[in-house]
Amino acid sequence: MASIDPSFTCTLSIGAAVYRGETIEQLINRADEQLYISKANGRNRANVA
């Protein structure tokens, strides 16, 4: 069994958006904007529009 180096770190930033009847491109753009907000606010976060 392989072991994980204790110094290994991993973060997860998520951007999500609720569909509001807009185009798919607009939906993806809103989710993308939330992803960058998550990263700008310290990473390891989830933001939803």
Secondary structure, DSSP 8 states (H G I E B T S, - for coil): -----TT------EEE----S--HHHHHHHHHHHHHHHHHTTSS-EEE-
